[in-house]
Amino acid sequence: ATEGMCQYVEPKVTDERMGQYCDDFCAPSGIALLLGTDAYGFNLSGADSICLGTDGDGVLRYDADLIKQCRKWGNAFPEIEHNVAQFIAELDVFAAEKQNYEARIRTAVIETQEYAKSEEFKMEMLEAVNKIEHLRKLIFRKLYEENDAHRDLLVSIAKLKTKMLAVKDVLKANVPDVLKFMDQCNQLFLARGPKMEYLLDICPQGNKACIEDEAAVHVSCCCGYNPVAQFGSYIPEAVISAEPAYLVASGEVPASEDDGVNAGSFDICAEAWSLARPEVLERRARVDEIGQKQIIELAIKQLEEEYGEHYCDHGFADSKDQARVIDSSLRPHSSILAWAAMLVALCFRSAS
């Protein structure tokens, strides 16, 4: 008669085990709310009165339409982050292109000076009617016509401008949604699983009646969820696994079918570094080829002195000591987000 009840199953469902089942059910993003112990429990109606609050009458709020909106509004912020990362990456590439420009102009100046000392140029100047104009044409030819550094720098500036405008556009489009998210979604909602599960019936505690029965006394579990807790990450439709470990043969909690349920935080600096590195290395290789590597080394030294361990350089393509992996704990988001907030203000100012 007692078969299946909490205290009579094997292994015994203790308070600790109940809590573990509830934690598993609410993973990875839910806040476990255990409804009952080995001393008390609730029927389905009682559990729902706690979990399915609609007008402030429950511990958790159930509002499917608002949760859907919160998901849409919240996922506007990762789009901002991705665009900011692309802009910062392009800024890194532009910095490398400036170094490449400086190196090639220096080389062109040296070559021009050497040519100006040659017998060939001396004869040209001797024969030239307008010697100043002849010298000007030589300098122009060496620095611009025979050197594509200026053209490459203009291309890099155009790309940087495109990324900057993209950031401006995405901020203008997405900031209103982000503000709605922060204003309306900072509350504890009922979390649901991939099949809309919201309640785990752990075991009958006081009698063997089914949980739907009015006389039932069951230990159950539902999960709270504050969307703001995932601000900056992709917010999936299903935020809990809804699969306690004891229901899975392998003992492992399966991932949700929603591809976003295990999505981690997005690191702007790490993404920008990864995007920029191939192009930065390519430009540095050009600088190294013409013997002007000291330009890059001086820039690296200045940045390391300014930022210390927080600076992570791209290194060189042929270096045996590859650049160290970025430690995101050393690259906080605060400065980037502050910068983004400044751009928001500028965007709204220009639009007004």
C-alpha positions, 0 to 999 in steps of 0.5 A: 500500500505504501509502494512508490511513496517518498519514504518507502522507495529505494533509494529513499527519497530524503529531503536532500535527494528531493532538493537534488531532483529539483535542482536537476529539473531546473538546470541550467538557468532556473531557480529551484523551488521545492514544494514539500519535504518528508513532512508535508506536500501539496496537491496540483492545485496547491502547487499551481497556486504557488507556481502559476501566479497571474495577478500577483497571487503566486510566488512566480509569475506566469505570463507567456506573452510577456516572457515571449516579449522579454526573450525578443527584447533581451536578445536584442542586446547580443546583437549589439555586442556582436556589432561592437565586437566587429567594430573593435576588430576592425579598429584593431585591423586599422591600427595594424594598417596604420603601422603598415602605412608608416613602415612603407612610407618610411621605407619609401622615404629612405629609398627616395633619399638614396635615389636622390643621391644617385648619378641617374637622378643627378643627371635628371636634375641637371637636365630638368628645366624646372628642378623644383617640379622635377623633385616634387614629381619624384617624391610623389612617384615614390610615395604614392604612385609606386607605393600602395600604402596610401590606397590600403589605408583609405580602404581600411578607413572605409571599412572602419566607417562601415562598421561604425555606422553599423554599430550606430544603426543597431544601437538605434534599432535595439536600445529601445528593446533593451530598455523595455527588457530592463523595465518590464522583465526584471521579475521572477517568472515561471520557467518552462522546459522544451515541451512546456513542462513546468512542474516535477511530481517527485513523489507522494508524501502523505498518501498514494492519491494522484497529484491531481486529486484534491486529497493528494499530498505530494512533494513537487518542484517548479522553477523560477526564472528572471530573464535579466539574469541572462542579460547579455547572453542568448535567451532560449525559449526553454530555460530548464532541462525539465529532466531530473537525473533520476529519470535518465538512464545514464544519470546525465541530464540531457540538453534541451533541443533548443540550441540556445539552452546551453549558450554561454556569455559572449565576450566582446573583447575575445571575439574582437581579438579572434576576428582581427588576428588573421588580418593583423598578422598579415599586415604585420608580416608585410611590415616585417618583410621591409625591415620595419618591425620596430614600429610594431614592437614600440607600439606593443611596448607602449600598450603593455606599459599602459594596460599591463596584464590586461593587454593581449597582443596578437603576436606575429605569424612566424613567432614561436611564442604564440600570443597567449589565450585571452583570459576573459576575467582580465578583459572586463566588459565594463569599459566596452559597455560604457563606450557603447552607452556613450555611443547610444547617447550620441546616436539619440543626440544626432537623431533629435 
